[in-house]
């Protein structure tokens, strides 16, 4: 099961809103691509690499475009915690778990 946190859902909304200023079509496509990539985690939950700033095996990330999609594996559940731009200086406390 995949569960999107409120912050991660808000990240998706803000990404769409930002890209839509230039292209609504491309904004929708980026969001679809991100959600499709997250869907792959159902069959490959360890697809992503460990988030180096956190260093826990259960907290992982996958990349899509210029974003880091951060998630956590707890049992059979995948929690999507946030989507962060790669240029952003990420700190462990930025991830709301």
matplotlib code that plots the C-alpha trace (Angstrom):
import matplotlib.pyplot as plt

x = [0.0, 1.2, 0.2, 0.8, 1.4, -0.3, 3.0, 3.8, 0.4, 0.9, 4.3, 2.6, 0.0, 2.7, 4.9, 1.8, 1.0, 4.5, 5.0, 1.5, 2.5, 4.4, 2.4, -0.6, -0.1, 3.5, 2.5, -0.1, 2.4, 5.1, 2.6, 1.5, 5.1, 5.8, 2.8, 3.5, 7.1, 5.7, 3.4, 6.4, 7.3, 4.4, 6.4, 9.9, 9.8, 13.6, 14.0, 15.2, 18.5, 18.9, 18.6, 22.2, 21.3, 19.2, 21.1, 18.3, 17.7, 13.9, 14.1, 14.7, 14.4, 13.8, 14.5, 12.2, 13.1, 14.7, 12.9, 13.8, 10.7, 11.3, 9.6, 9.7, 9.2, 7.4, 6.4, 4.4, 3.4, 5.2, 4.8, 5.5, 6.8, 7.8, 9.0, 12.0, 13.8, 17.3, 18.7, 17.2, 19.5, 17.8, 18.1, 16.8, 14.4, 12.7, 11.2, 8.0, 7.6]
y = [0.0, 3.5, 6.4, 10.0, 12.4, 15.8, 17.5, 15.3, 15.9, 19.6, 19.4, 17.8, 20.6, 23.3, 21.7, 21.6, 25.2, 26.4, 24.6, 25.5, 29.1, 28.2, 25.1, 23.5, 20.5, 20.0, 20.5, 17.7, 15.5, 16.0, 15.2, 12.0, 11.0, 11.5, 9.5, 6.7, 6.5, 6.2, 3.5, 1.3, 1.2, -1.3, -4.0, -2.6, -0.9, -0.8, 0.8, 4.0, 4.7, 5.5, 9.2, 10.1, 13.0, 10.6, 7.4, 5.0, 2.0, 2.5, 6.1, 6.1, 8.4, 8.0, 10.8, 12.2, 15.2, 17.6, 16.2, 13.8, 11.8, 10.7, 7.8, 5.4, 1.6, 0.4, -3.2, -3.6, 0.1, 2.9, 6.4, 9.2, 12.0, 14.7, 15.8, 18.1, 20.0, 18.8, 22.3, 22.8, 22.3, 19.4, 18.9, 15.9, 18.0, 19.1, 15.6, 15.4, 11.8]
z = [0.0, -0.8, 1.5, 0.5, 3.5, 3.5, 2.9, -0.1, -1.6, -1.1, -2.8, -5.8, -5.9, -5.6, -8.3, -10.7, -9.9, -10.5, -13.8, -15.0, -15.1, -18.3, -19.5, -18.0, -20.3, -19.1, -15.5, -15.7, -17.4, -14.7, -12.0, -13.9, -14.3, -10.6, -9.6, -12.1, -10.8, -7.2, -8.4, -9.4, -5.7, -5.1, -6.9, -6.3, -2.8, -2.5, -5.9, -4.5, -2.7, 0.9, 1.7, 2.5, 4.8, 7.0, 6.6, 7.6, 5.3, 5.5, 4.3, 0.6, -2.5, -6.2, -8.7, -11.3, -13.4, -10.9, -7.9, -5.1, -4.1, -0.5, 1.1, 4.0, 4.1, 7.2, 6.8, 3.6, 3.6, 1.6, 3.0, 0.6, 2.8, 0.4, -3.0, -2.9, -5.7, -6.1, -5.9, -2.5, 0.4, 2.1, 5.8, 7.7, 9.7, 6.4, 6.1, 8.1, 9.2]

ax = plt.figure().add_subplot(projection="3d")
ax.plot(x, y, z, "-o")
ax.set_aspect("equal")
plt.show()
